[in-house]
C-alpha cells in the first residue's frame, strides 16, 4: 500500500517525536544512576551514565543535566528565545554608587578566595563541596548579622546531592521584581572529580568572591533597595547547571518576577599579551539588559567592554534563567577564547600567569552598581 505524500509526512513526523518520558522511566533510570542530558536545542534529552557525562565535560561539550527538573509525561521542549526584550534606565545614581565602590576591599576578596581555594575541591558530590557551602552560608550570614537593619537573610537551598546552593537576600521596601546576581561555587578536577584537587580560583572562586564583597559593601552602606536584591551561589554548575536550574524553575513555578539576572562566572584572568576587557556574552541573554550592562560598565568600571564570541549551549548558569523566560546577562573575564586555559584542574590557582586581582575587582564594582541601579 502506498501512502499519499501528506499522510507519509505525518507518519514520519510522528515517528520522529520521542514519547515523553514517564515517571516510572524517570525514577527507574535515576535509581540506576543514569542522568537525563540535554545536548542541544530542539533535540530530545538522552540518558547518560556519570562516566559518559564526564566524557562530555572532558570533550568540552556543554549540556543541561535535566534529571532533577524534567516533568514526567510531558514532551520535552527546549526553550528558545523566551526572555523578553526588557527596557532598563540609564545609570543615574553615580554619587551613591561611587561612594560604595570606594569601600570595596581587595584584601577581603583575597581572604575569601583563600578560604575557598583551601578546600581540596568544591565538587557538588564531595564532602568538601558541602563544607564550602557551609562556609559561604556562615560567612555571608555573619556579614548580614553585622547589619541587622538591612533585614538581609542567608540560607542554603537544598538539593538531592550533598552540596547546597545559597541565596542571600536583601529585602526591598516593596515586593517588586527581584534583581539576581549569581555565581557558581562548585569546582571540578576533570581527571578525578570527587577526590582530585580543584582549587577553582578563577572558575568560579573569582565570581563567588565578587558576590561576597559586593554583598558586604552594600549592607555596610545602609543600602535599602525598593525592590529585592539577591546574591546566589550555585551548586553543580560544572555537572550540567544543576543548582541554577533547580532555583530558576522554583522561581518560575512560584510566579516570582525577576527584573534581571547577571551571572559572574570567571572574572580574574587576562590572557598575557591581550587587551584587558570585559567580554559581554551574546547568547542566552536579553539584549536590553546587555545594553544596560554596557552602560553600567561605562559608568563605573575602569575597563572597556566588548561583545564576546558566543559561549555556546548551556555554558553557564545565566542560561538556566533565560530558559525560564527571565532576562539574563553574563560579563566574562575576556573575549570567549582568551579565557583561562587551566580551569578544571589542580592548576586553577591565583599564581597562574594572567590571574589579576585588579581585573576581578572591576567585577565587584559592576555587581555593586548593577544591584544598586536596579534595586533603587
LINRA-V568314 format. One record per residue. N is the residue number from 1. SS is DSSP state (2 for helix, 1 for strand, 0 for the rest). Layout:
BEGIN
n = <N	N>
ss = <SS	SS>
END
This chain:
BEGIN
n = <1	2	3	4	5	6	7	8	9	10	11	12	13	14	15	16	17	18	19	20	21	22	23	24	25	26	27	28	29	30	31	32	33	34	35	36	37	38	39	40	41	42	43	44	45	46	47	48	49	50	51	52	53	54	55	56	57	58	59	60	61	62	63	64	65	66	67	68	69	70	71	72	73	74	75	76	77	78	79	80	81	82	83	84	85	86	87	88	89	90	91	92	93	94	95	96	97	98	99	100	101	102	103	104	105	106	107	108	109	110	111	112	113	114	115	116	117	118	119	120	121	122	123	124	125	126	127	128	129	130	131	132	133	134	135	136	137	138	139	140	141	142	143	144	145	146	147	148	149	150	151	152	153	154	155	156	157	158	159	160	161	162	163	164	165	166	167	168	169	170	171	172	173	174	175	176	177	178	179	180	181	182	183	184	185	186	187	188	189	190	191	192	193	194	195	196	197	198	199	200	201	202	203	204	205	206	207	208	209	210	211	212	213	214	215	216	217	218	219	220	221	222	223	224	225	226	227	228	229	230	231	232	233	234	235	236	237	238	239	240	241	242	243	244	245	246	247	248	249	250	251	252	253	254	255	256	257	258	259	260	261	262	263	264	265	266	267	268	269	270	271	272	273	274	275	276	277	278	279	280	281	282	283	284	285	286	287	288	289	290	291	292	293	294	295	296	297	298	299	300	301	302	303	304	305	306	307	308	309	310	311	312	313	314	315	316	317	318	319	320	321	322	323	324	325	326	327	328	329	330	331	332	333	334	335	336	337	338	339	340	341	342	343	344	345	346	347	348	349	350	351	352	353	354	355	356	357	358	359	360	361	362	363	364	365	366	367	368	369	370	371	372	373	374	375	376>
ss = <0	0	0	0	2	2	2	2	2	2	2	2	2	2	2	2	0	0	0	0	0	0	2	2	2	2	2	2	2	2	2	0	0	0	1	1	1	1	0	0	0	0	0	0	0	1	1	1	0	2	2	2	2	2	2	2	2	2	0	0	0	0	0	1	1	0	0	0	0	0	0	0	0	0	0	0	0	0	0	0	0	0	0	0	0	0	0	0	0	0	0	0	0	2	2	2	2	2	2	2	2	0	0	0	0	2	2	2	2	2	2	2	2	2	2	2	2	2	0	0	0	0	0	0	0	0	2	2	2	2	2	2	2	2	2	2	2	2	2	2	2	2	2	2	2	2	0	2	2	2	0	0	1	1	1	1	1	0	0	0	0	0	0	0	1	1	1	1	1	1	0	0	0	0	0	0	0	1	1	1	1	1	1	1	0	0	0	0	0	0	0	0	0	0	0	0	0	0	0	0	2	2	2	2	2	2	2	2	2	2	2	2	2	2	2	2	2	2	2	2	0	0	0	0	0	0	0	0	1	1	1	1	1	1	0	0	2	2	2	0	0	2	2	2	2	2	2	2	2	2	2	2	2	2	0	0	0	1	1	1	1	1	1	0	0	0	0	0	1	0	0	0	0	0	0	0	1	1	1	1	0	0	0	0	0	0	2	2	2	2	2	2	2	2	2	2	2	2	2	2	0	0	0	1	1	1	1	0	0	0	0	0	0	0	0	0	0	2	2	2	2	2	0	0	0	0	0	1	1	1	1	1	0	0	0	0	0	0	0	0	0	0	0	0	0	0	0	0	0	0	0	0	0	0	1	0	2	2	2	2	2	2	2	2	2	2	2	2	2	2	2	2	2	2	2	0>
END
